[in-house]
Amino acid sequence: MNIRLGRAQLHLETREVIRLHDPRGARVECVRGALWITQNKDRRDYFLAANDALTLDRPGLALIHAQEPSEIVLSEPPPCPRLRLGRTLLAALRAAGKGFARSFGPESIDRSGNRGYYGL
């Protein structure tokens, strides 16, 4: 989504369209009026009336079309907490992997008895 305001309240006139690029995770709330929403690669269309909300779940382009004069609230998705957990998990795996490489990597092969395929 290109707004980057956290939360924005907008007024749309009848037949006015808002184009959102990569809005995955953004929430659309219809405060008053009626909206038609379509998302890229989604066969379904969504119709929101007053007090309805929808969280957009597709990458690409989403269109919000006002069927009548409408007030909407667009909310950015919250920052993904998985990134912190992912970095912590990655660091732990790297630390564990160093021990793994010493125990089971090429350094652990006993080269003194290298006799052939069947040990002969």
N, CA, C and O atoms as a GROMACS GRO file, in nm:
protein
  480
    1MET      N    1   0.086  -0.116   0.000
    1MET     CA    2   0.000   0.000   0.000
    1MET      C    3   0.091   0.122   0.000
    1MET      O    4   0.195   0.120   0.065
    2ASN      N    5   0.055   0.224  -0.068
    2ASN     CA    6   0.143   0.339  -0.084
    2ASN      C    7   0.114   0.457   0.007
    2ASN      O    8   0.180   0.560  -0.004
    3ILE      N    9   0.016   0.446   0.097
    3ILE     CA   10  -0.021   0.560   0.180
    3ILE      C   11   0.082   0.582   0.291
    3ILE      O   12   0.126   0.696   0.309
    4ARG      N   13   0.120   0.481   0.365
    4ARG     CA   14   0.219   0.487   0.471
    4ARG      C   15   0.186   0.591   0.579
    4ARG      O   16   0.274   0.663   0.625
    5LEU      N   17   0.059   0.597   0.617
    5LEU     CA   18   0.017   0.689   0.722
    5LEU      C   19  -0.025   0.614   0.848
    5LEU      O   20  -0.053   0.678   0.949
    6GLY      N   21  -0.029   0.486   0.844
    6GLY     CA   22  -0.079   0.409   0.956
    6GLY      C   23  -0.230   0.395   0.948
    6GLY      O   24  -0.283   0.284   0.948
    7ARG      N   25  -0.298   0.510   0.940
    7ARG     CA   26  -0.444   0.511   0.932
    7ARG      C   27  -0.488   0.638   0.860
    7ARG      O   28  -0.440   0.746   0.890
    8ALA      N   29  -0.580   0.624   0.765
    8ALA     CA   30  -0.629   0.740   0.691
    8ALA      C   31  -0.779   0.728   0.674
    8ALA      O   32  -0.830   0.622   0.638
    9GLN      N   33  -0.850   0.837   0.699
    9GLN     CA   34  -0.994   0.841   0.676
    9GLN      C   35  -1.018   0.924   0.550
    9GLN      O   36  -0.968   1.036   0.538
   10LEU      N   37  -1.094   0.868   0.456
   10LEU     CA   38  -1.115   0.932   0.327
   10LEU      C   39  -1.264   0.941   0.295
   10LEU      O   40  -1.344   0.859   0.339
   11HIS      N   41  -1.298   1.043   0.219
   11HIS     CA   42  -1.434   1.059   0.167
   11HIS      C   43  -1.428   1.030   0.017
   11HIS      O   44  -1.346   1.087  -0.055
   12LEU      N   45  -1.516   0.944  -0.029
   12LEU     CA   46  -1.524   0.912  -0.172
   12LEU      C   47  -1.660   0.953  -0.225
   12LEU      O   48  -1.764   0.929  -0.162
   13GLU      N   49  -1.659   1.015  -0.340
   13GLU     CA   50  -1.784   1.047  -0.410
   13GLU      C   51  -1.829   0.923  -0.487
   13GLU      O   52  -1.752   0.829  -0.505
   14THR      N   53  -1.954   0.923  -0.532
   14THR     CA   54  -2.008   0.813  -0.610
   14THR      C   55  -1.920   0.788  -0.733
   14THR      O   56  -1.883   0.881  -0.804
   15ARG      N   57  -1.888   0.662  -0.757
   15ARG     CA   58  -1.805   0.615  -0.869
   15ARG      C   59  -1.657   0.654  -0.859
   15ARG      O   60  -1.583   0.634  -0.955
   16GLU      N   61  -1.614   0.708  -0.749
   16GLU     CA   62  -1.472   0.738  -0.730
   16GLU      C   63  -1.399   0.608  -0.697
   16GLU      O   64  -1.451   0.522  -0.625
   17VAL      N   65  -1.277   0.595  -0.750
   17VAL     CA   66  -1.199   0.472  -0.734
   17VAL      C   67  -1.066   0.504  -0.668
   17VAL      O   68  -1.002   0.604  -0.699
   18ILE      N   69  -1.025   0.417  -0.575
   18ILE     CA   70  -0.892   0.424  -0.515
   18ILE      C   71  -0.817   0.299  -0.558
   18ILE      O   72  -0.868   0.188  -0.549
   19ARG      N   73  -0.695   0.320  -0.604
   19ARG     CA   74  -0.608   0.208  -0.645
   19ARG      C   75  -0.503   0.189  -0.537
   19ARG      O   76  -0.432   0.283  -0.502
   20LEU      N   77  -0.492   0.067  -0.484
   20LEU     CA   78  -0.392   0.035  -0.383
   20LEU      C   79  -0.296  -0.067  -0.442
   20LEU      O   80  -0.338  -0.171  -0.493
   21HIS      N   81  -0.169  -0.038  -0.436
   21HIS     CA   82  -0.067  -0.129  -0.488
   21HIS      C   83  -0.004  -0.206  -0.373
   21HIS      O   84   0.043  -0.147  -0.275
   22ASP      N   85  -0.004  -0.338  -0.383
   22ASP     CA   86   0.048  -0.429  -0.281
   22ASP      C   87  -0.008  -0.399  -0.143
   22ASP      O   88   0.067  -0.367  -0.051
   23PRO      N   89  -0.141  -0.410  -0.127
   23PRO     CA   90  -0.202  -0.374   0.000
   23PRO      C   91  -0.219  -0.491   0.098
   23PRO      O   92  -0.294  -0.478   0.194
   24ARG      N   93  -0.152  -0.603   0.076
   24ARG     CA   94  -0.173  -0.721   0.159
   24ARG      C   95  -0.162  -0.686   0.307
   24ARG      O   96  -0.064  -0.627   0.351
   25GLY      N   97  -0.265  -0.722   0.383
   25GLY     CA   98  -0.269  -0.694   0.525
   25GLY      C   99  -0.339  -0.564   0.562
   25GLY      O  100  -0.370  -0.542   0.679
   26ALA      N  101  -0.364  -0.478   0.464
   26ALA     CA  102  -0.432  -0.351   0.492
   26ALA      C  103  -0.580  -0.378   0.521
   26ALA      O  104  -0.640  -0.471   0.466
   27ARG      N  105  -0.636  -0.297   0.606
   27ARG     CA  106  -0.776  -0.312   0.644
   27ARG      C  107  -0.857  -0.195   0.587
   27ARG      O  108  -0.817  -0.079   0.598
   28VAL      N  109  -0.971  -0.228   0.526
   28VAL     CA  110  -1.062  -0.128   0.470
   28VAL      C  111  -1.190  -0.133   0.554
   28VAL      O  112  -1.254  -0.238   0.564
   29GLU      N  113  -1.226  -0.020   0.613
   29GLU     CA  114  -1.349  -0.011   0.691
   29GLU      C  115  -1.443   0.088   0.622
   29GLU      O  116  -1.403   0.200   0.589
   30CYS      N  117  -1.564   0.047   0.602
   30CYS     CA  118  -1.666   0.135   0.544
   30CYS      C  119  -1.742   0.198   0.660
   30CYS      O  120  -1.820   0.130   0.727
   31VAL      N  121  -1.721   0.327   0.683
   31VAL     CA  122  -1.788   0.397   0.792
   31VAL      C  123  -1.931   0.430   0.753
   31VAL      O  124  -2.024   0.412   0.832
   32ARG      N  125  -1.949   0.477   0.630
   32ARG     CA  126  -2.083   0.501   0.576
   32ARG      C  127  -2.076   0.488   0.425
   32ARG      O  128  -1.969   0.506   0.365
   33GLY      N  129  -2.188   0.457   0.364
   33GLY     CA  130  -2.192   0.441   0.219
   33GLY      C  131  -2.187   0.295   0.178
   33GLY      O  132  -2.226   0.206   0.254
   34ALA      N  133  -2.137   0.270   0.057
   34ALA     CA  134  -2.127   0.135   0.003
   34ALA      C  135  -2.005   0.128  -0.088
   34ALA      O  136  -1.982   0.217  -0.169
   35LEU      N  137  -1.927   0.020  -0.074
   35LEU     CA  138  -1.804   0.002  -0.150
   35LEU      C  139  -1.806  -0.130  -0.224
   35LEU      O  140  -1.864  -0.228  -0.178
   36TRP      N  141  -1.742  -0.131  -0.338
   36TRP     CA  142  -1.714  -0.253  -0.412
   36TRP      C  143  -1.562  -0.265  -0.415
   36TRP      O  144  -1.494  -0.171  -0.454
   37ILE      N  145  -1.510  -0.380  -0.375
   37ILE     CA  146  -1.365  -0.401  -0.368
   37ILE      C  147  -1.329  -0.525  -0.447
   37ILE      O  148  -1.393  -0.630  -0.434
   38THR      N  149  -1.227  -0.513  -0.530
   38THR     CA  150  -1.174  -0.628  -0.604
   38THR      C  151  -1.023  -0.630  -0.588
   38THR      O  152  -0.958  -0.525  -0.582
   39GLN      N  153  -0.966  -0.751  -0.582
   39GLN     CA  154  -0.823  -0.768  -0.565
   39GLN      C  155  -0.765  -0.848  -0.681
   39GLN      O  156  -0.834  -0.929  -0.744
   40ASN      N  157  -0.639  -0.825  -0.708
   40ASN     CA  158  -0.568  -0.896  -0.812
   40ASN      C  159  -0.568  -1.047  -0.784
   40ASN      O  160  -0.541  -1.089  -0.672
   41LYS      N  161  -0.600  -1.126  -0.885
   41LYS     CA  162  -0.601  -1.272  -0.880
   41LYS      C  163  -0.695  -1.328  -0.774
   41LYS      O  164  -0.668  -1.432  -0.715
   42ASP      N  165  -0.805  -1.258  -0.750
   42ASP     CA  166  -0.909  -1.305  -0.659
   42ASP      C  167  -1.038  -1.309  -0.738
   42ASP      O  168  -1.082  -1.207  -0.791
   43ARG      N  169  -1.099  -1.424  -0.747
   43ARG     CA  170  -1.222  -1.438  -0.826
   43ARG      C  171  -1.342  -1.374  -0.759
   43ARG      O  172  -1.444  -1.348  -0.823
   44ARG      N  173  -1.330  -1.348  -0.629
   44ARG     CA  174  -1.441  -1.291  -0.555
   44ARG      C  175  -1.435  -1.138  -0.558
   44ARG      O  176  -1.328  -1.079  -0.564
   45ASP      N  177  -1.550  -1.077  -0.554
   45ASP     CA  178  -1.563  -0.933  -0.534
   45ASP      C  179  -1.627  -0.915  -0.397
   45ASP      O  180  -1.702  -1.000  -0.350
   46TYR      N  181  -1.597  -0.803  -0.334
   46TYR     CA  182  -1.646  -0.777  -0.200
   46TYR      C  183  -1.729  -0.650  -0.201
   46TYR      O  184  -1.691  -0.551  -0.262
   47PHE      N  185  -1.842  -0.654  -0.134
   47PHE     CA  186  -1.930  -0.539  -0.121
   47PHE      C  187  -1.942  -0.507   0.027
   47PHE      O  188  -1.985  -0.590   0.107
   48LEU      N  189  -1.902  -0.385   0.063
   48LEU     CA  190  -1.909  -0.343   0.202
   48LEU      C  191  -2.014  -0.235   0.217
   48LEU      O  192  -2.022  -0.143   0.136
   49ALA      N  193  -2.094  -0.247   0.321
   49ALA     CA  194  -2.190  -0.144   0.358
   49ALA      C  195  -2.137  -0.076   0.484
   49ALA      O  196  -2.030  -0.111   0.533
   50ALA      N  197  -2.211   0.019   0.537
   50ALA     CA  198  -2.169   0.089   0.658
   50ALA      C  199  -2.141  -0.011   0.770
   50ALA      O  200  -2.217  -0.106   0.790
   51ASN      N  201  -2.032   0.011   0.841
   51ASN     CA  202  -1.987  -0.070   0.954
   51ASN      C  203  -1.931  -0.207   0.914
   51ASN      O  204  -1.911  -0.292   1.001
   52ASP      N  205  -1.906  -0.230   0.786
   52ASP     CA  206  -1.839  -0.352   0.740
   52ASP      C  207  -1.690  -0.323   0.724
   52ASP      O  208  -1.649  -0.208   0.706
   53ALA      N  209  -1.609  -0.429   0.731
   53ALA     CA  210  -1.465  -0.415   0.713
   53ALA      C  211  -1.410  -0.536   0.640
   53ALA      O  212  -1.470  -0.644   0.642
   54LEU      N  213  -1.297  -0.517   0.575
   54LEU     CA  214  -1.230  -0.624   0.501
   54LEU      C  215  -1.081  -0.605   0.514
   54LEU      O  216  -1.030  -0.494   0.500
   55THR      N  217  -1.010  -0.715   0.541
   55THR     CA  218  -0.864  -0.713   0.539
   55THR      C  219  -0.820  -0.769   0.405
   55THR      O  220  -0.853  -0.883   0.371
   56LEU      N  221  -0.745  -0.691   0.330
   56LEU     CA  222  -0.700  -0.733   0.197
   56LEU      C  223  -0.590  -0.837   0.214
   56LEU      O  224  -0.501  -0.822   0.298
   57ASP      N  225  -0.597  -0.943   0.133
   57ASP     CA  226  -0.504  -1.054   0.154
   57ASP      C  227  -0.425  -1.093   0.029
   57ASP      O  228  -0.367  -1.201   0.024
   58ARG      N  229  -0.422  -1.008  -0.070
   58ARG     CA  230  -0.352  -1.041  -0.195
   58ARG      C  231  -0.247  -0.936  -0.228
   58ARG      O  232  -0.265  -0.818  -0.198
   59PRO      N  233  -0.136  -0.978  -0.289
   59PRO     CA  234  -0.042  -0.880  -0.342
   59PRO      C  235  -0.096  -0.825  -0.474
   59PRO      O  236  -0.199  -0.873  -0.522
   60GLY      N  237  -0.031  -0.729  -0.531
   60GLY     CA  238  -0.074  -0.674  -0.658
   60GLY      C  239  -0.166  -0.556  -0.637
   60GLY      O  240  -0.150  -0.481  -0.541
   61LEU      N  241  -0.260  -0.539  -0.725
   61LEU     CA  242  -0.348  -0.422  -0.725
   61LEU      C  243  -0.484  -0.455  -0.662
   61LEU      O  244  -0.540  -0.562  -0.685
   62ALA      N  245  -0.534  -0.363  -0.582
   62ALA     CA  246  -0.671  -0.371  -0.530
   62ALA      C  247  -0.742  -0.242  -0.567
   62ALA      O  248  -0.684  -0.134  -0.562
   63LEU      N  249  -0.869  -0.254  -0.604
   63LEU     CA  250  -0.950  -0.138  -0.639
   63LEU      C  251  -1.065  -0.125  -0.540
   63LEU      O  252  -1.133  -0.223  -0.508
   64ILE      N  253  -1.086  -0.002  -0.493
   64ILE     CA  254  -1.199   0.028  -0.406
   64ILE      C  255  -1.285   0.128  -0.481
   64ILE      O  256  -1.240   0.238  -0.514
   65HIS      N  257  -1.409   0.091  -0.509
   65HIS     CA  258  -1.501   0.171  -0.589
   65HIS      C  259  -1.620   0.210  -0.502
   65HIS      O  260  -1.686   0.123  -0.445
   66ALA      N  261  -1.648   0.339  -0.491
   66ALA     CA  262  -1.762   0.386  -0.413
   66ALA      C  263  -1.889   0.373  -0.495
   66ALA      O  264  -1.899   0.428  -0.605
   67GLN      N  265  -1.986   0.301  -0.442
   67GLN     CA  266  -2.115   0.285  -0.507
   67GLN      C  267  -2.206   0.404  -0.481
   67GLN      O  268  -2.300   0.430  -0.557
   68GLU      N  269  -2.177   0.476  -0.374
   68GLU     CA  270  -2.249   0.597  -0.335
   68GLU      C  271  -2.151   0.679  -0.251
   68GLU      O  272  -2.044   0.628  -0.218
   69PRO      N  273  -2.183   0.803  -0.214
   69PRO     CA  274  -2.090   0.879  -0.131
   69PRO      C  275  -2.055   0.798  -0.005
   69PRO      O  276  -2.144   0.750   0.066
   70SER      N  277  -1.926   0.783   0.021
   70SER     CA  278  -1.881   0.693   0.127
   70SER      C  279  -1.768   0.754   0.209
   70SER      O  280  -1.691   0.836   0.159
   71GLU      N  281  -1.760   0.712   0.334
   71GLU     CA  282  -1.648   0.743   0.422
   71GLU      C  283  -1.579   0.610   0.451
   71GLU      O  284  -1.644   0.513   0.491
   72ILE      N  285  -1.448   0.608   0.430
   72ILE     CA  286  -1.374   0.484   0.457
   72ILE      C  287  -1.254   0.515   0.544
   72ILE      O  288  -1.204   0.627   0.548
   73VAL      N  289  -1.209   0.412   0.613
   73VAL     CA  290  -1.086   0.420   0.691
   73VAL      C  291  -0.993   0.311   0.638
   73VAL      O  292  -1.029   0.194   0.634
   74LEU      N  293  -0.874   0.352   0.595
   74LEU     CA  294  -0.771   0.258   0.550
   74LEU      C  295  -0.666   0.249   0.660
   74LEU      O  296  -0.616   0.351   0.707
   75SER      N  297  -0.633   0.128   0.700
   75SER     CA  298  -0.533   0.106   0.803
   75SER      C  299  -0.421   0.020   0.747
   75SER      O  300  -0.445  -0.083   0.686
   76GLU      N  301  -0.298   0.065   0.768
   76GLU     CA  302  -0.181  -0.011   0.726
   76GLU      C  303  -0.172  -0.138   0.810
   76GLU      O  304  -0.216  -0.140   0.924
   77PRO      N  305  -0.115  -0.243   0.755
   77PRO     CA  306  -0.094  -0.364   0.836
   77PRO      C  307   0.012  -0.336   0.943
   77PRO      O  308   0.104  -0.258   0.919
   78PRO      N  309  -0.001  -0.398   1.058
   78PRO     CA  310   0.101  -0.379   1.161
   78PRO      C  311   0.232  -0.440   1.115
   78PRO      O  312   0.232  -0.530   1.032
   79PRO      N  313   0.345  -0.392   1.168
   79PRO     CA  314   0.473  -0.452   1.131
   79PRO      C  315   0.472  -0.599   1.169
   79PRO      O  316   0.414  -0.639   1.270
   80CYS      N  317   0.536  -0.676   1.088
   80CYS     CA  318   0.536  -0.821   1.106
   80CYS      C  319   0.630  -0.861   1.220
   80CYS      O  320   0.751  -0.841   1.208
   81PRO      N  321   0.578  -0.917   1.330
   81PRO     CA  322   0.666  -0.957   1.440
   81PRO      C  323   0.749  -1.080   1.406
   81PRO      O  324   0.845  -1.110   1.477
   82ARG      N  325   0.714  -1.150   1.299
   82ARG     CA  326   0.790  -1.269   1.261
   82ARG      C  327   0.934  -1.236   1.225
   82ARG      O  328   1.021  -1.322   1.237
   83LEU      N  329   0.961  -1.113   1.180
   83LEU     CA  330   1.097  -1.079   1.143
   83LEU      C  331   1.192  -1.088   1.260
   83LEU      O  332   1.303  -1.139   1.246
   84ARG      N  333   1.150  -1.039   1.376
   84ARG     CA  334   1.236  -1.047   1.494
   84ARG      C  335   1.257  -1.191   1.534
   84ARG      O  336   1.369  -1.234   1.560
   85LEU      N  337   1.147  -1.267   1.539
   85LEU     CA  338   1.157  -1.407   1.573
   85LEU      C  339   1.241  -1.480   1.469
   85LEU      O  340   1.321  -1.567   1.504
   86GLY      N  341   1.224  -1.446   1.342
   86GLY     CA  342   1.301  -1.510   1.236
   86GLY      C  343   1.450  -1.484   1.250
   86GLY      O  344   1.530  -1.576   1.233
   87ARG      N  345   1.488  -1.362   1.282
   87ARG     CA  346   1.630  -1.330   1.299
   87ARG      C  347   1.688  -1.403   1.419
   87ARG      O  348   1.800  -1.452   1.414
   88THR      N  349   1.611  -1.410   1.529
   88THR     CA  350   1.657  -1.480   1.649
   88THR      C  351   1.672  -1.628   1.619
   88THR      O  352   1.771  -1.690   1.656
   89LEU      N  353   1.572  -1.684   1.552
   89LEU     CA  354   1.577  -1.826   1.516
   89LEU      C  355   1.694  -1.853   1.422
   89LEU      O  356   1.763  -1.953   1.437
   90LEU      N  357   1.715  -1.766   1.326
   90LEU     CA  358   1.826  -1.783   1.232
   90LEU      C  359   1.960  -1.779   1.304
   90LEU      O  360   2.048  -1.860   1.274
   91ALA      N  361   1.977  -1.686   1.397
   91ALA     CA  362   2.102  -1.679   1.474
   91ALA      C  363   2.124  -1.807   1.555
   91ALA      O  364   2.236  -1.857   1.564
   92ALA      N  365   2.017  -1.859   1.616
   92ALA     CA  366   2.027  -1.982   1.694
   92ALA      C  367   2.064  -2.100   1.604
   92ALA      O  368   2.145  -2.184   1.642
   93LEU      N  369   2.004  -2.106   1.487
   93LEU     CA  370   2.035  -2.215   1.395
   93LEU      C  371   2.179  -2.207   1.345
   93LEU      O  372   2.246  -2.309   1.328
   94ARG      N  373   2.226  -2.086   1.321
   94ARG     CA  374   2.365  -2.070   1.279
   94ARG      C  375   2.461  -2.116   1.388
   94ARG      O  376   2.560  -2.184   1.360
   95ALA      N  377   2.429  -2.078   1.512
   95ALA     CA  378   2.515  -2.120   1.625
   95ALA      C  379   2.513  -2.272   1.640
   95ALA      O  380   2.616  -2.334   1.661
   96ALA      N  381   2.394  -2.331   1.628
   96ALA     CA  382   2.384  -2.477   1.638
   96ALA      C  383   2.449  -2.543   1.518
   96ALA      O  384   2.507  -2.650   1.530
   97GLY      N  385   2.440  -2.480   1.402
   97GLY     CA  386   2.498  -2.536   1.281
   97GLY      C  387   2.649  -2.544   1.285
   97GLY      O  388   2.708  -2.635   1.226
   98LYS      N  389   2.712  -2.450   1.355
   98LYS     CA  390   2.859  -2.456   1.366
   98LYS      C  391   2.901  -2.581   1.440
   98LYS      O  392   2.998  -2.647   1.400
   99GLY      N  393   2.830  -2.615   1.547
   99GLY     CA  394   2.860  -2.740   1.618
   99GLY      C  395   2.828  -2.861   1.533
   99GLY      O  396   2.900  -2.960   1.537
  100PHE      N  397   2.721  -2.853   1.457
  100PHE     CA  398   2.681  -2.962   1.370
  100PHE      C  399   2.787  -2.987   1.263
  100PHE      O  400   2.820  -3.102   1.234
  101ALA      N  401   2.840  -2.881   1.206
  101ALA     CA  402   2.941  -2.896   1.101
  101ALA      C  403   3.067  -2.960   1.157
  101ALA      O  404   3.131  -3.040   1.088
  102ARG      N  405   3.104  -2.928   1.281
  102ARG     CA  406   3.224  -2.989   1.340
  102ARG      C  407   3.202  -3.136   1.369
  102ARG      O  408   3.295  -3.215   1.356
  103SER      N  409   3.078  -3.174   1.407
  103SER     CA  410   3.052  -3.312   1.444
  103SER      C  411   3.025  -3.401   1.323
  103SER      O  412   3.060  -3.519   1.323
  104PHE      N  413   2.963  -3.344   1.220
  104PHE     CA  414   2.919  -3.426   1.109
  104PHE      C  415   2.966  -3.378   0.973
  104PHE      O  416   2.929  -3.437   0.872
  105GLY      N  417   3.044  -3.275   0.968
  105GLY     CA  418   3.092  -3.222   0.842
  105GLY      C  419   3.215  -3.296   0.792
  105GLY      O  420   3.253  -3.398   0.850
  106PRO      N  421   3.277  -3.246   0.688
  106PRO     CA  422   3.394  -3.312   0.629
  106PRO      C  423   3.511  -3.324   0.727
  106PRO      O  424   3.594  -3.413   0.713
  107GLU      N  425   3.517  -3.235   0.827
  107GLU     CA  426   3.626  -3.240   0.923
  107GLU      C  427   3.618  -3.363   1.012
  107GLU      O  428   3.718  -3.403   1.072
  108SER      N  429   3.500  -3.425   1.023
  108SER     CA  430   3.483  -3.539   1.112
  108SER      C  431   3.521  -3.672   1.047
  108SER      O  432   3.520  -3.774   1.116
  109ILE      N  433   3.554  -3.674   0.920
  109ILE     CA  434   3.589  -3.798   0.851
  109ILE      C  435   3.728  -3.842   0.893
  109ILE      O  436   3.823  -3.764   0.891
  110ASP      N  437   3.739  -3.968   0.932
  110ASP     CA  438   3.868  -4.024   0.970
  110ASP      C  439   3.941  -4.065   0.842
  110ASP      O  440   3.907  -4.166   0.782
  111ARG      N  441   4.038  -3.987   0.803
  111ARG     CA  442   4.109  -4.012   0.676
  111ARG      C  443   4.223  -4.112   0.692
  111ARG      O  444   4.282  -4.152   0.592
  112SER      N  445   4.255  -4.152   0.814
  112SER     CA  446   4.368  -4.246   0.831
  112SER      C  447   4.335  -4.385   0.782
  112SER      O  448   4.424  -4.458   0.741
  113GLY      N  449   4.210  -4.423   0.786
  113GLY     CA  450   4.174  -4.558   0.741
  113GLY      C  451   4.103  -4.557   0.608
  113GLY      O  452   4.012  -4.637   0.587
  114ASN      N  453   4.140  -4.469   0.517
  114ASN     CA  454   4.075  -4.456   0.387
  114ASN      C  455   4.118  -4.574   0.300
  114ASN      O  456   4.220  -4.566   0.232
  115ARG      N  457   4.040  -4.684   0.301
  115ARG     CA  458   4.082  -4.807   0.233
  115ARG      C  459   4.007  -4.835   0.106
  115ARG      O  460   4.051  -4.922   0.030
  116GLY      N  461   3.902  -4.772   0.077
  116GLY     CA  462   3.825  -4.802  -0.045
  116GLY      C  463   3.678  -4.812  -0.014
  116GLY      O  464   3.633  -4.779   0.096
  117TYR      N  465   3.602  -4.858  -0.114
  117TYR     CA  466   3.458  -4.855  -0.104
  117TYR      C  467   3.403  -4.941   0.008
  117TYR      O  468   3.319  -4.894   0.085
  118TYR      N  469   3.449  -5.068   0.020
  118TYR     CA  470   3.398  -5.157   0.122
  118TYR      C  471   3.494  -5.174   0.239
  118TYR      O  472   3.481  -5.269   0.316
  119GLY      N  473   3.588  -5.083   0.253
  119GLY     CA  474   3.681  -5.091   0.365
  119GLY      C  475   3.791  -5.194   0.343
  119GLY      O  476   3.859  -5.231   0.438
  120LEU      N  477   3.810  -5.240   0.222
  120LEU     CA  478   3.911  -5.342   0.193
  120LEU      C  479   4.044  -5.281   0.158
  120LEU      O  480   4.140  -5.354   0.131
   0.00000   0.00000   0.00000
